[in-house]
Amino acid sequence: MTYQETIDYLYKQLPSYERQGAGGYKPGLQTSRELDNLFGNPHTNYRCIHVAGTNGKGSVSSMIAAALQMAGYKVGLFTSPHFIDFRERIRVNGGMIPRRKVVEFMERFAAMDYAGHPTFFELTSTMAMDYFAQCEVDFAVIEVGMGGRLDSTNIITPMLSVITNIALDHTQFLGDTLAQVAGEKAGIIKPGVPVVVGETVPETLPVFEQKATECGSRLAVAKQSPLVRLVRRYADRQVMRSEAFGSITCRLMGNYQVANVNTALTVIAELRRLGVNIVDDAVRVGIEYTARITGLVGRWMQVHDRPRVVCDSGHNVGAFPQVMAQLKRQRCRTLRIVMGFMADKDVTHLLAMLPRDARYYYTQASTSRSIKAAELAALAKQQGLVGKAFETVEAAYRQALADSAADDFIFVGGSMYVLAEFLPMVNS
């Protein structure tokens, strides 16, 4: 197969939650274990750090990977979803998996004549672990796809488990209480393996404490003993004071990144405790230049000036309030918001958080999971929001840009899939 034929097969022939929603979701580890066995258990060739959580796991995974890379290690990074290129999901020292390696993996898989029926995520997570073994990485930072206990990545036994935070999301699969969701995320905690939890609330802390006790795992909660003590914000950076690491500069401008940095620093401190040599300078450079080192995009990311255009991937009731709070503090003539959601989100709740004095451009990503722009506009009108519906992300953004003066502010968000169609347009 050519690379494009391979990608078409992955996208169109395999069940995928990202594309189909519930119809593409298959919980359980049997297929992943079978695939892992077929490929010779590649994840046993390197040390793994397993990262779960409702929000922030992509940023935290990238910060950890960047710090390890700056410390001189070869580091694999598996994240999802991608925004522009499938190969964003699988990186070694920041470089995306080569196209030929994607094709070679699928050819090897086809030759095995496997009788099972893997999903898109089961096959791509196996691809990542196999590629990391080929590259002889020292560490692999593996981000959970959904949940934890039954996620395809949970076949690994990591040296460290990380859970960033808990909020209500994917409730049809993970449960409709914070304690239930925490129980699913806590499923990545393995016997004797230390665990770092970023943030807890009264409903979730006992869940993690009980699971850690059952597994005989040391538990560190980053928020309880924060390593970040003071934050000063500037136009292009956030400067944080840490007693353990000194002054930490973060170029990721979302206010929520402070909690992510605190979690990442706690992880690094735990890795040091486990004997991993990571000097302070590597930590500082890794955190400051995480996006450049790992290719992380879509986190309070400015893509245009005059008018200022920012996009963000926050898309659920855990992340959205923080993004909206930061958005409402922007000084501008007119705030314009290009917004689309997945239909399986709590759309009415999310709309209630939006600023009332903005102009809206409702849109939809080209996936069947999207709520239609016209339906979104109708729901928004009931909330007193003023705007128009556009059938494509490009049409919505182009109109917002055409309507804007130099001192306006345009925000694009609501869904990672909206950003997946927006970013290629502004990067072309």
PLY file of the C-alpha trace (Angstrom):
ply
format ascii 1.0
element vertex 428
property float x
property float y
property float z
element edge 427
property int vertex1
property int vertex2
end_header
0.00 0.00 0.00
0.96 3.62 -0.42
0.94 5.85 2.64
-2.34 7.46 1.58
-3.96 4.06 1.03
-2.75 3.02 4.48
-4.22 6.12 6.11
-7.48 5.68 4.21
-7.70 2.13 5.53
-7.06 3.23 9.10
-9.66 6.00 8.89
-12.37 4.30 6.86
-12.20 0.57 7.55
-11.54 0.40 11.27
-14.08 1.25 13.98
-13.17 4.62 15.50
-14.71 6.44 18.44
-13.28 9.70 17.16
-15.24 9.35 13.92
-18.28 7.29 14.91
-18.80 7.97 18.60
-20.22 5.10 20.68
-20.35 2.78 17.65
-16.58 2.92 17.35
-15.76 2.43 21.02
-14.71 -1.01 22.22
-13.65 -1.18 25.88
-11.47 -4.00 27.06
-7.91 -5.21 26.75
-8.19 -8.58 25.01
-7.52 -7.33 21.48
-4.73 -5.03 22.62
-3.04 -7.91 24.44
-3.37 -10.13 21.38
-1.85 -7.45 19.17
0.90 -6.85 21.70
1.75 -10.55 21.68
1.77 -10.65 17.88
4.35 -7.88 17.78
6.54 -9.34 20.50
5.43 -7.22 23.49
7.36 -4.14 22.34
6.53 -2.00 25.39
8.68 -4.26 27.58
11.80 -2.87 25.86
11.68 0.56 27.50
10.43 2.35 30.58
6.92 3.80 30.34
5.13 6.69 31.99
1.35 6.29 31.70
-0.77 9.46 31.74
-4.56 9.58 32.22
-6.97 12.34 33.22
-9.96 14.27 31.96
-8.05 17.39 30.96
-4.41 18.38 30.67
-3.00 14.94 29.90
-1.71 16.01 26.47
0.09 19.03 27.90
1.47 17.12 30.89
2.61 14.22 28.68
4.39 16.67 26.38
6.06 18.52 29.26
7.38 15.26 30.73
8.63 14.10 27.33
10.32 17.45 26.66
12.13 17.47 30.01
13.35 13.90 29.55
14.54 14.70 26.04
16.42 17.77 27.24
18.03 15.54 29.89
19.59 13.53 27.07
17.22 10.59 26.80
15.56 9.25 23.67
11.84 9.64 24.30
8.74 8.26 22.61
5.48 10.19 22.95
2.05 8.77 22.12
-0.90 11.18 22.25
-4.33 11.54 20.69
-6.14 12.80 18.76
-4.09 14.50 16.07
-4.93 17.89 14.60
-3.36 17.96 11.16
-1.35 14.81 10.46
-2.00 11.28 11.76
1.72 10.98 12.51
1.45 13.65 15.25
0.25 10.85 17.52
3.55 8.96 17.45
6.77 10.89 18.01
10.35 10.12 19.00
12.33 13.10 20.29
9.68 15.33 18.77
9.90 13.87 15.27
6.79 12.26 13.82
6.85 8.61 12.81
7.99 8.41 9.15
5.32 7.58 6.57
7.19 4.46 5.49
7.07 3.15 9.07
3.29 3.54 9.13
3.04 1.56 5.88
5.52 -1.08 7.06
3.59 -1.66 10.27
0.32 -2.15 8.41
1.95 -4.50 5.93
3.36 -6.57 8.80
-0.06 -6.60 10.45
-1.77 -7.71 7.23
0.76 -10.53 6.78
-0.06 -11.88 10.26
-3.61 -12.73 9.13
-4.98 -11.76 12.54
-8.49 -13.15 13.04
-9.66 -10.40 15.38
-11.15 -7.02 14.56
-9.12 -4.21 16.11
-10.33 -0.64 16.37
-8.43 2.35 15.04
-7.08 3.14 18.50
-6.09 -0.42 19.32
-4.04 -0.66 16.15
-2.45 2.79 16.39
-1.44 2.31 20.03
0.21 -0.98 19.06
1.92 0.82 16.16
3.30 3.42 18.58
4.67 0.88 21.03
6.25 -1.13 18.21
7.86 1.95 16.67
9.28 3.04 20.02
10.91 -0.39 20.38
12.41 -0.11 16.89
13.84 3.30 17.81
15.26 1.90 21.05
13.82 4.71 23.14
14.82 5.06 26.77
11.36 6.20 27.84
7.88 6.26 26.33
5.25 8.68 27.61
1.93 7.00 26.82
-1.27 9.04 26.98
-4.51 7.17 27.68
-7.16 7.47 24.98
-10.29 7.35 27.15
-10.76 6.43 30.79
-7.97 4.14 31.91
-9.06 0.80 33.29
-10.30 -0.53 29.94
-8.23 1.68 27.65
-6.09 -0.02 25.00
-2.92 1.45 26.48
-3.51 -0.20 29.85
-1.61 -3.35 28.84
1.62 -1.69 29.96
3.22 -1.83 33.39
4.76 1.63 33.71
7.43 2.85 36.07
5.07 5.69 37.01
1.33 6.33 36.62
-0.02 9.87 36.28
-3.61 11.12 36.55
-4.00 14.83 35.87
-7.52 15.57 37.12
-11.12 14.38 37.02
-14.20 16.02 35.50
-17.42 14.69 34.01
-16.79 13.69 30.40
-17.67 10.62 28.33
-20.21 9.86 31.05
-21.96 7.24 28.89
-18.78 5.14 29.15
-17.06 6.23 32.37
-19.94 6.95 34.75
-21.99 9.98 35.69
-20.35 10.84 39.03
-16.87 12.13 39.71
-16.15 9.11 41.90
-17.12 6.71 39.10
-14.95 8.54 36.57
-12.08 8.57 39.07
-12.49 4.83 39.51
-12.03 4.30 35.77
-8.97 6.57 35.63
-7.52 4.88 38.73
-7.54 1.66 36.75
-4.08 2.55 35.40
-2.57 2.27 38.89
-0.53 -0.94 39.03
0.76 -2.91 42.04
3.90 -1.34 43.46
4.00 1.42 40.82
4.04 4.98 42.23
1.26 7.32 41.12
1.09 11.10 40.79
-2.33 12.75 40.79
-2.45 16.37 39.72
-5.70 17.70 41.18
-8.37 16.15 43.36
-11.73 17.11 44.84
-13.42 15.58 47.90
-15.25 13.02 45.73
-12.13 11.77 43.94
-9.31 11.78 46.50
-10.65 8.78 48.49
-10.90 6.79 45.25
-7.23 7.33 44.47
-6.15 6.75 48.06
-8.02 3.45 48.24
-6.68 2.21 44.89
-3.11 3.20 45.77
-3.41 1.42 49.13
-4.78 -1.73 47.47
-1.87 -1.73 45.02
0.79 -0.82 47.57
1.59 2.23 45.43
3.08 5.47 46.73
0.64 8.34 46.03
1.67 11.97 45.51
-0.99 14.64 44.94
0.55 17.65 43.20
-2.07 20.13 44.38
-1.56 19.20 48.04
2.15 20.05 47.96
2.45 22.46 45.02
5.89 22.99 43.56
4.68 26.14 41.77
4.34 28.95 44.31
4.08 32.20 42.36
2.99 33.09 38.83
3.59 36.26 36.84
1.99 36.59 33.43
3.43 38.52 30.50
2.31 38.91 26.89
4.27 35.91 25.63
5.05 33.82 28.70
4.13 32.81 32.23
6.91 32.84 34.81
6.46 30.54 37.78
8.51 30.33 40.94
9.38 26.88 42.22
11.46 26.23 45.32
12.60 22.89 43.92
13.40 24.00 40.36
13.88 27.77 40.57
12.26 30.08 38.02
10.20 28.19 35.41
9.11 29.94 32.22
6.14 28.50 30.31
5.42 29.68 26.76
2.04 27.93 26.75
-0.28 30.82 27.55
-3.40 29.15 28.91
-3.90 30.05 32.56
-4.75 26.39 33.18
-1.16 25.48 32.27
-0.06 26.47 35.78
-1.76 23.35 37.16
-0.27 21.28 34.35
3.24 22.57 35.08
2.73 21.78 38.77
1.72 18.22 37.88
4.64 17.81 35.46
7.14 19.06 38.05
5.74 16.63 40.63
6.15 13.82 38.08
9.75 14.85 37.41
10.48 14.95 41.15
9.06 11.42 41.43
11.15 10.23 38.47
14.24 11.59 40.22
13.21 9.67 43.31
13.09 6.56 41.11
16.66 7.18 40.02
16.16 9.01 36.71
18.79 11.72 36.21
17.06 14.94 35.13
18.99 18.12 35.88
17.23 21.39 36.65
18.30 23.03 33.39
16.69 20.21 31.40
13.45 20.73 33.30
13.47 24.49 32.73
14.23 24.25 29.01
11.77 21.40 28.53
8.89 23.25 30.19
9.64 26.56 28.46
9.86 25.09 24.96
7.44 22.16 25.26
5.52 23.11 22.12
8.65 23.52 20.03
10.24 20.29 21.31
7.19 18.02 21.07
4.97 19.66 18.45
2.15 20.35 20.93
-0.51 22.61 19.39
-4.00 23.89 20.13
-3.53 25.07 23.70
-4.44 28.80 23.95
-2.53 29.13 20.71
-2.27 32.48 18.93
-2.29 32.10 15.16
-2.87 35.67 13.98
-2.28 39.25 15.09
-4.50 42.27 14.36
-7.05 40.92 14.79
-5.71 38.61 17.44
-6.84 35.04 16.79
-6.51 32.38 19.48
-7.68 28.77 19.42
-7.96 26.28 22.26
-8.91 22.62 22.47
-10.80 22.80 25.79
-14.10 21.06 25.07
-15.78 19.73 28.22
-17.27 20.99 31.47
-13.92 20.54 33.21
-11.80 22.59 30.81
-14.34 25.03 29.39
-14.84 27.26 32.46
-11.10 28.01 32.66
-10.86 28.82 28.97
-13.94 31.04 29.11
-12.68 32.88 32.20
-9.47 33.73 30.38
-11.39 34.69 27.23
-13.67 37.07 29.10
-10.63 39.00 30.39
-9.35 39.85 26.90
-9.36 43.54 26.03
-10.72 44.16 22.56
-13.24 46.16 20.58
-15.42 43.17 19.68
-15.08 39.58 20.79
-15.93 37.14 17.99
-16.26 33.41 18.70
-16.14 30.60 16.14
-17.64 27.66 17.97
-18.67 24.06 17.32
-19.31 21.09 19.61
-19.71 17.34 19.48
-23.33 16.29 19.95
-22.43 13.92 22.80
-21.22 16.80 25.00
-23.39 18.69 27.49
-23.93 21.44 24.92
-26.56 23.42 26.85
-24.28 23.56 29.90
-21.32 24.65 27.78
-23.34 27.37 26.03
-24.36 28.77 29.42
-20.68 29.52 30.14
-20.16 31.67 27.03
-19.92 35.48 27.22
-23.17 37.25 26.30
-21.55 40.28 24.66
-19.72 38.37 21.90
-20.63 37.79 18.25
-20.94 34.10 17.38
-20.16 32.08 14.28
-21.62 28.62 14.89
-20.09 25.81 12.90
-19.58 22.05 12.72
-16.65 19.75 12.08
-17.06 17.28 9.24
-17.80 14.28 11.43
-21.15 12.67 12.15
-20.53 13.27 15.85
-20.83 17.06 15.42
-23.95 18.91 16.42
-25.25 20.66 13.31
-24.48 24.36 13.14
-28.15 25.30 12.70
-29.14 23.25 15.73
-26.34 24.80 17.76
-27.44 28.28 16.71
-31.00 27.52 17.84
-29.82 26.30 21.24
-27.56 29.34 21.59
-30.42 31.72 20.77
-32.34 30.27 23.70
-29.37 31.30 25.87
-29.50 34.87 24.52
-26.40 34.53 22.32
-26.25 36.40 19.01
-24.79 34.75 15.93
-25.16 32.93 12.63
-24.67 29.33 11.51
-22.05 28.20 8.98
-21.81 24.68 7.58
-18.00 24.59 7.55
-15.29 25.72 9.92
-13.58 27.57 7.09
-16.71 29.55 6.19
-17.28 30.52 9.83
-13.70 31.64 10.36
-13.44 33.52 7.05
-16.60 35.47 7.91
-15.35 36.27 11.42
-12.09 37.52 9.92
-13.91 39.60 7.31
-16.10 41.19 10.00
-13.19 42.06 12.29
-11.31 45.27 12.87
-7.62 45.18 13.81
-8.40 45.49 17.52
-10.99 42.70 17.62
-10.36 39.29 19.19
-11.37 36.03 17.48
-11.56 32.80 19.46
-11.90 29.41 17.76
-12.83 26.37 19.82
-15.42 24.11 21.38
-14.01 20.89 19.95
-10.68 19.35 19.02
-12.28 18.43 15.72
-13.08 22.05 14.95
-9.40 22.82 15.56
-8.38 19.88 13.38
-10.04 21.64 10.44
-9.03 25.15 11.48
-5.29 24.66 12.02
-4.46 23.31 8.54
-6.20 26.36 7.10
-4.17 28.91 9.06
-0.92 26.95 8.67
-1.18 26.65 4.88
0 1
1 2
2 3
3 4
4 5
5 6
6 7
7 8
8 9
9 10
10 11
11 12
12 13
13 14
14 15
15 16
16 17
17 18
18 19
19 20
20 21
21 22
22 23
23 24
24 25
25 26
26 27
27 28
28 29
29 30
30 31
31 32
32 33
33 34
34 35
35 36
36 37
37 38
38 39
39 40
40 41
41 42
42 43
43 44
44 45
45 46
46 47
47 48
48 49
49 50
50 51
51 52
52 53
53 54
54 55
55 56
56 57
57 58
58 59
59 60
60 61
61 62
62 63
63 64
64 65
65 66
66 67
67 68
68 69
69 70
70 71
71 72
72 73
73 74
74 75
75 76
76 77
77 78
78 79
79 80
80 81
81 82
82 83
83 84
84 85
85 86
86 87
87 88
88 89
89 90
90 91
91 92
92 93
93 94
94 95
95 96
96 97
97 98
98 99
99 100
100 101
101 102
102 103
103 104
104 105
105 106
106 107
107 108
108 109
109 110
110 111
111 112
112 113
113 114
114 115
115 116
116 117
117 118
118 119
119 120
120 121
121 122
122 123
123 124
124 125
125 126
126 127
127 128
128 129
129 130
130 131
131 132
132 133
133 134
134 135
135 136
136 137
137 138
138 139
139 140
140 141
141 142
142 143
143 144
144 145
145 146
146 147
147 148
148 149
149 150
150 151
151 152
152 153
153 154
154 155
155 156
156 157
157 158
158 159
159 160
160 161
161 162
162 163
163 164
164 165
165 166
166 167
167 168
168 169
169 170
170 171
171 172
172 173
173 174
174 175
175 176
176 177
177 178
178 179
179 180
180 181
181 182
182 183
183 184
184 185
185 186
186 187
187 188
188 189
189 190
190 191
191 192
192 193
193 194
194 195
195 196
196 197
197 198
198 199
199 200
200 201
201 202
202 203
203 204
204 205
205 206
206 207
207 208
208 209
209 210
210 211
211 212
212 213
213 214
214 215
215 216
216 217
217 218
218 219
219 220
220 221
221 222
222 223
223 224
224 225
225 226
226 227
227 228
228 229
229 230
230 231
231 232
232 233
233 234
234 235
235 236
236 237
237 238
238 239
239 240
240 241
241 242
242 243
243 244
244 245
245 246
246 247
247 248
248 249
249 250
250 251
251 252
252 253
253 254
254 255
255 256
256 257
257 258
258 259
259 260
260 261
261 262
262 263
263 264
264 265
265 266
266 267
267 268
268 269
269 270
270 271
271 272
272 273
273 274
274 275
275 276
276 277
277 278
278 279
279 280
280 281
281 282
282 283
283 284
284 285
285 286
286 287
287 288
288 289
289 290
290 291
291 292
292 293
293 294
294 295
295 296
296 297
297 298
298 299
299 300
300 301
301 302
302 303
303 304
304 305
305 306
306 307
307 308
308 309
309 310
310 311
311 312
312 313
313 314
314 315
315 316
316 317
317 318
318 319
319 320
320 321
321 322
322 323
323 324
324 325
325 326
326 327
327 328
328 329
329 330
330 331
331 332
332 333
333 334
334 335
335 336
336 337
337 338
338 339
339 340
340 341
341 342
342 343
343 344
344 345
345 346
346 347
347 348
348 349
349 350
350 351
351 352
352 353
353 354
354 355
355 356
356 357
357 358
358 359
359 360
360 361
361 362
362 363
363 364
364 365
365 366
366 367
367 368
368 369
369 370
370 371
371 372
372 373
373 374
374 375
375 376
376 377
377 378
378 379
379 380
380 381
381 382
382 383
383 384
384 385
385 386
386 387
387 388
388 389
389 390
390 391
391 392
392 393
393 394
394 395
395 396
396 397
397 398
398 399
399 400
400 401
401 402
402 403
403 404
404 405
405 406
406 407
407 408
408 409
409 410
410 411
411 412
412 413
413 414
414 415
415 416
416 417
417 418
418 419
419 420
420 421
421 422
422 423
423 424
424 425
425 426
426 427
